Amino acid sequence: MISNATTAFHKYTLEWTDVSIKIYVDDVVFYTFANNPTTPFNQNFFLILNVAMGGNMGGTIDPAFTSSAMEIDYI
């Protein structure tokens, strides 16, 4: 869990190799997924940036919330 995911900037990194997919947050490994030829991650794809809200990663959503912005430095 990233305690300040909604209040601070973070560097999210995806390291994709033939054997694993590693997700980093601020240069620290957050999750590792085993990759092999049978997984669907070895095909052409598009990058979709999702701003969905809810779940337990960012904390409780204020019921008065109406809008926000997603700022991206680089991809």
C-alpha positions as CSV (number, residue, x, y, z in Angstrom):
1,M,0.0,0.0,0.0
2,I,1.2,3.5,-0.8
3,S,0.0,5.6,2.1
4,N,0.3,9.0,0.3
5,A,-0.6,7.9,-3.3
6,T,-3.1,10.7,-3.6
7,T,-1.2,13.5,-1.9
8,A,2.4,13.2,-3.2
9,F,4.1,12.6,-6.5
10,H,5.6,9.2,-7.1
11,K,7.8,7.6,-9.7
12,Y,6.1,4.4,-11.1
13,T,8.3,2.1,-13.1
14,L,7.6,-1.1,-15.0
15,E,10.6,-3.3,-15.8
16,W,9.6,-5.9,-18.4
17,T,11.8,-8.9,-19.3
18,D,11.4,-12.4,-20.7
19,V,11.3,-13.9,-17.2
20,S,9.5,-11.3,-15.0
21,I,7.5,-8.1,-14.9
22,K,8.5,-5.9,-12.0
23,I,6.6,-2.9,-10.8
24,Y,8.5,-0.2,-8.8
25,V,7.2,2.7,-6.8
26,D,9.9,5.4,-6.1
27,D,12.6,2.9,-7.2
28,V,11.5,0.2,-4.7
29,V,10.1,-3.1,-6.0
30,F,6.3,-3.1,-5.2
31,Y,5.2,-6.2,-7.1
32,T,6.8,-8.9,-9.2
33,F,5.0,-11.1,-11.8
34,A,6.6,-14.2,-13.4
35,N,6.6,-13.8,-17.2
36,N,6.8,-16.6,-19.7
37,P,5.7,-17.3,-23.3
38,T,2.2,-18.4,-22.2
39,T,1.2,-15.1,-20.5
40,P,-0.6,-12.5,-22.6
41,F,2.0,-9.8,-21.9
42,N,4.2,-10.8,-24.8
43,Q,2.0,-9.4,-27.6
44,N,1.7,-5.9,-29.0
45,F,-0.4,-3.7,-26.8
46,F,-1.5,-0.1,-26.1
47,L,-0.8,1.8,-22.9
48,I,-4.1,2.8,-21.1
49,L,-3.8,5.3,-18.3
50,N,-6.7,4.7,-15.9
51,V,-7.9,7.2,-13.4
52,A,-10.4,4.8,-11.7
53,M,-11.0,5.4,-8.0
54,G,-12.0,3.1,-5.2
55,G,-10.6,0.0,-3.6
56,N,-8.0,0.1,-0.9
57,M,-4.9,1.5,-2.6
58,G,-5.5,5.2,-2.2
59,G,-7.7,5.3,0.8
60,T,-11.2,6.5,1.3
61,I,-12.8,8.8,-1.3
62,D,-14.4,12.0,0.0
63,P,-18.1,11.9,-0.8
64,A,-17.9,15.6,-1.8
65,F,-15.2,14.8,-4.5
66,T,-16.2,16.0,-8.0
67,S,-13.0,16.3,-10.0
68,S,-9.2,16.1,-10.1
69,A,-6.2,16.0,-12.4
70,M,-3.7,13.3,-13.3
71,E,-0.3,14.8,-14.0
72,I,2.2,12.8,-16.0
73,D,5.8,13.8,-16.3
74,Y,6.9,11.2,-18.9
75,I,6.2,7.8,-20.2
